Each structure stands twice: as structure tokens, then as C-alpha cells.
Amino acid sequence: MAHTARRWYLAKHANTEIQPDTFEFREEPIPDLEAGELLVRTIYLSLDATNRVWISTWDQYMDPVNPGEPMRGFVCGEVIESRNPAFQAGEIVAGMHSWSDYFVTDGTSFSVFPELPGVDLSEAFGTLAIAGPTAHVGLLEVGQAKSGDTVVVSAAAGAVGMLVGQIARLKGCHTIGIAGGADKCARLTEQFGYDAAIDYRREDVGQRLKALAPEGIDLLFENVGGDILDAGLAAMKNFGRVVICGLISTYNQSGEPVPGPYMFRNVIMRRLTIKGFVILDYVDELPGVVQELAGWMLEGKLRFRVHVVDGLEQAVDALKLLYTGGNHGKLMVKIGEERR
Ligand SMILES: NC(=O)c1ccc[n+]([C@@H]2O[C@H](COP(=O)([O-])OP(=O)(O)OC[C@H]3O[C@@H](n4cnc5c(N)ncnc54)[C@H](OP(=O)(O)O)[C@@H]3O)[C@@H](O)[C@H]2O)c1
């Protein structure tokens, strides 16, 4: 059994790009378990756009990670030893903890992860931990998507976006995805069921939205912000809904005020409803949401793409991929083998 754990710590808050001295890698002894605790061997670490928010000094929706604290993330792993009756050695569990290869927890935020026959753990964890619930709740509960809606999604080839498009299609919506680059756009229509794709790196998003949705957008699922949000706001239908799921284009600029949307006047001109949400507020709904998502996965109705980077040492460099579009699918780090 391992006697030491390797772990990333935050060394300095970062309000612009992550720097070489933003994080620090340490090795430390694994403490003996107290009553109620369990020792987990991490298998996958999910890298999420919001990790960047947590290490900034922004006023945010939960406590930031402060210098000197372990970097926080969503993880899944195998219970190695347990002094907590809710968890048994050998079980696969998922929850929020640190960027490390082994960790001790009292089990808060952890649950046994469902086994989906025929589905890889990376795919199941990538879909069911954060991205899937965010897509499901954001689209159906916050956005109230209904059959016949024209739904536009930004960062559509990413973890959340690829699922929003597929769920919207399952619900009978017409779907338009916005992503960067020809490969990602091809994937939108060929694999993720989008009716049309817009390559924001090559095309005028505003003009393309007018051409693809001449009657206007019913539901804008926003993951990016900035010019892309503006183009969406300009193309909304009267009484349309805008779900603010994320504003990733602004996360590396948290040290300065970020300009608001230029087309904000359309909130009144088009009588729009804009709603922001954070998936962590929906814990009560999660069991039902996860069950529905898992059902769709088992029936082959949801396709998912993971982008797995090998090795805990690579976690910081891997995180940067999210903000350049370098990830091609749900970004995660493989820290340990699925089975020993
Ligand atoms: N509200 C919630 O509870 C919640 C939960 C999870 C995630 N989110 C949000 O969902 C969004 C997607 O997160 P994710 O974890 O699924 O990541 P992801 O979409 O898999 O990866 C991020 C993608 O964002 C795009 N992007 C990054 N910087 C951009 C820029 N400046 N302009 C345009 N596009 C840019 C890139 O795609 P391209 O190559 O297409 O540019 C990149 O691949 C984020 O905004 C995140 O904050 C919200």
C-alpha cells in the first residue's frame, strides 16, 4: 500500500493566465484513518472550466481555493480502506476533493458511483459527474426547452455543449452549435446530433445565426460570453430565454472588469428572460437526472467524447487546454488504473 500521496497545491491566486508558479506539487505522508474516514486511490480527475474561477479572487458562488490549500476538483477513485460504514473497500466513489493520487476523506460530498455495464468508467464519470447534470438541468429545468424550440449552444463541442445538443434533439428541438474549428464543427453535426454548426473562428456568427434561424432563437444556452453572447442576443426571438451556464471567454481576465454584452438592450427589445444557474444548487434533483442520463447512455442515445491526459503531474498544463480550445471532449486526467 502507498504511504505517500502526491498533491497539487495552489501557491498564488491567478487573475490572468495560469503561470508556472501558480501551483506547487508536493509529496506528503498519508495519515492513518480516523473513525468515519476512508482512503481513496484516485482514478480520474475531472478538469472543469470553473477550476479557473476557484483560483481567482473573483467574488464567486462558493469559497475560492486560497494559496496554501490543496487544489480542489471532482474525482472518482477506488476505496482502499474504510472506517466509514457508508463505504466499503473496493467500491468506486465520486465526489469533490483534491488534485491528488491518494486522499483521506470523511465521505462528505462522496457517493458510490453507479456501474454502467458496457460503458467505460471515464465516459460514465465524464458524463454523469458534472457535464451531464449541467446540460440536463440547464436545458430542461432552467431553460424549459420544449419540442419545436430553436436552441443555440456555444462551446457546443465541449463536455457540457455536446450533451446539451443531444438532449435538446431528444426533446424535439432544432439545434445549432457554435464551436471553434472545422473538426469540432464536423463532430457537432456528425456525432452529436446538431442540425447545424457555426465555426466562430472562421465565420461571422451573427450572420450565420440569422441565416440558420431566420425566425430567431427560442433558447440560447450560453457557455462562452463576449462576442458570441452578443451575436446570440441579437438573434433572439421575442420572449426568448437565455441560460447563462458559463462565460469561459472571461475566466482568464478576472483581474479587470469585463465589458458587459453590447446587445443587452435586447433584453427589453425582445422581452427576454435571462437566468444563470450553478449545478451544485440542484443536489436534490441529481439522482433523477443521473438516472435519466444513465438510461440514455445504456440505450445508446447519448454519445460522449473524453479527452484524457495521463498523469497527475500533467494536470496544470492540461487545465490550460480548456481556455484555448485545445481539449477535444470532456477533459480529465487519468491518475490511476481503473482496476488494480
Ligand atoms: N453553471 C454550471 O453549473 C456549470 C457547470 C459546468 C460547466 N459550466 C460551464 O460550461 C462551460 C463549458 O465547460 P466545460 O467544462 O464543459 O468545458 P468544455 O466546453 O469541454 O471546454 C471549454 C471550451 O470552451 C471553448 N472556449 C474556451 N475559451 C473560449 C473563448 N475565448 N471563446 C470561445 N470559446 C472558448 C473552447 O471550445 P472551442 O474550441 O469551441 O472554442 C473549449 O474547448 C463553461 O463556461 C463552464 O463554466 C457551468
The ligand as a Tripos MOL2 file, in Angstrom:
@<TRIPOS>MOLECULE
LIG
   48    52     1     0     0
SMALL
NO_CHARGES

@<TRIPOS>ATOM
      1 N1        -23.2880   26.5760  -14.4240 N.am      1 LIG1
      2 C1        -22.7480   25.4170  -14.0700 C.2       1 LIG1
      3 O1        -23.0950   24.8100  -13.0610 O.2       1 LIG1
      4 C2        -21.6630   24.8380  -14.9390 C.ar      1 LIG1
      5 C3        -21.1700   23.5300  -14.7310 C.ar      1 LIG1
      6 C4        -20.1990   23.0250  -15.6100 C.ar      1 LIG1
      7 C5        -19.7170   23.8290  -16.6390 C.ar      1 LIG1
      8 N2        -20.2170   25.1020  -16.7720 N.ar      1 LIG1
      9 C6        -19.7490   25.9780  -17.8560 C.3       1 LIG1
     10 O2        -19.8950   25.2840  -19.0740 O.3       1 LIG1
     11 C7        -18.9370   25.7950  -19.9940 C.3       1 LIG1
     12 C8        -18.2230   24.6150  -20.6330 C.3       1 LIG1
     13 O3        -17.4270   23.9850  -19.6470 O.3       1 LIG1
     14 P1        -16.8210   22.5390  -19.8520 P.3       1 LIG1
     15 O4        -16.1950   22.1680  -18.5730 O.co2     1 LIG1
     16 O5        -17.8530   21.6620  -20.4800 O.co2     1 LIG1
     17 O6        -15.6370   22.7980  -20.8740 O.3       1 LIG1
     18 P2        -15.5480   22.4090  -22.4100 P.3       1 LIG1
     19 O7        -16.7170   23.0200  -23.1110 O.co2     1 LIG1
     20 O8        -15.2950   20.9640  -22.5660 O.co2     1 LIG1
     21 O9        -14.2190   23.1660  -22.8250 O.3       1 LIG1
     22 C9        -14.2010   24.5490  -22.8830 C.3       1 LIG1
     23 C10       -14.3960   25.0160  -24.3280 C.3       1 LIG1
     24 O10       -14.7310   26.4030  -24.3130 O.3       1 LIG1
     25 C11       -14.3550   26.9710  -25.5300 C.3       1 LIG1
     26 N3        -13.6770   28.2470  -25.2760 N.ar      1 LIG1
     27 C12       -12.6830   28.4990  -24.3910 C.ar      1 LIG1
     28 N4        -12.2930   29.7930  -24.4590 N.ar      1 LIG1
     29 C13       -13.0600   30.3670  -25.4300 C.ar      1 LIG1
     30 C14       -13.1340   31.6800  -25.9610 C.ar      1 LIG1
     31 N5        -12.3500   32.6660  -25.5210 N.pl3     1 LIG1
     32 N6        -14.0430   31.9160  -26.9460 N.ar      1 LIG1
     33 C15       -14.8480   30.9160  -27.4170 C.ar      1 LIG1
     34 N7        -14.8280   29.6590  -26.9350 N.ar      1 LIG1
     35 C16       -13.9370   29.3820  -25.9590 C.ar      1 LIG1
     36 C17       -13.3920   26.0010  -26.2150 C.3       1 LIG1
     37 O11       -14.0970   25.3790  -27.2790 O.3       1 LIG1
     38 P3        -13.8390   25.8400  -28.8180 P.3       1 LIG1
     39 O12       -12.6550   25.0720  -29.2850 O.co2     1 LIG1
     40 O13       -15.1220   25.5150  -29.4800 O.co2     1 LIG1
     41 O14       -13.5340   27.3060  -28.7360 O.co2     1 LIG1
     42 C18       -13.1180   24.9630  -25.1370 C.3       1 LIG1
     43 O15       -12.8690   23.6910  -25.6750 O.3       1 LIG1
     44 C19       -18.0150   26.7260  -19.2140 C.3       1 LIG1
     45 O16       -18.3920   28.0620  -19.4340 O.3       1 LIG1
     46 C20       -18.2810   26.3450  -17.7730 C.3       1 LIG1
     47 O17       -18.0270   27.3950  -16.8730 O.3       1 LIG1
     48 C21       -21.1570   25.6060  -15.9470 C.ar      1 LIG1
@<TRIPOS>BOND
     1     1     2 1
     2     2     3 2
     3     2     4 1
     4     4     5 ar
     5     4    48 ar
     6     5     6 ar
     7     6     7 ar
     8     7     8 ar
     9     8     9 1
    10     8    48 ar
    11     9    10 1
    12     9    46 1
    13    10    11 1
    14    11    12 1
    15    11    44 1
    16    12    13 1
    17    13    14 1
    18    14    15 2
    19    14    16 1
    20    14    17 1
    21    17    18 1
    22    18    19 2
    23    18    20 1
    24    18    21 1
    25    21    22 1
    26    22    23 1
    27    23    24 1
    28    23    42 1
    29    24    25 1
    30    25    26 1
    31    25    36 1
    32    26    27 ar
    33    26    35 ar
    34    27    28 ar
    35    28    29 ar
    36    29    30 ar
    37    29    35 ar
    38    30    31 1
    39    30    32 ar
    40    32    33 ar
    41    33    34 ar
    42    34    35 ar
    43    36    37 1
    44    36    42 1
    45    37    38 1
    46    38    39 2
    47    38    40 1
    48    38    41 1
    49    42    43 1
    50    44    45 1
    51    44    46 1
    52    46    47 1
@<TRIPOS>SUBSTRUCTURE
     1 LIG1         1 GROUP 0 **** ****
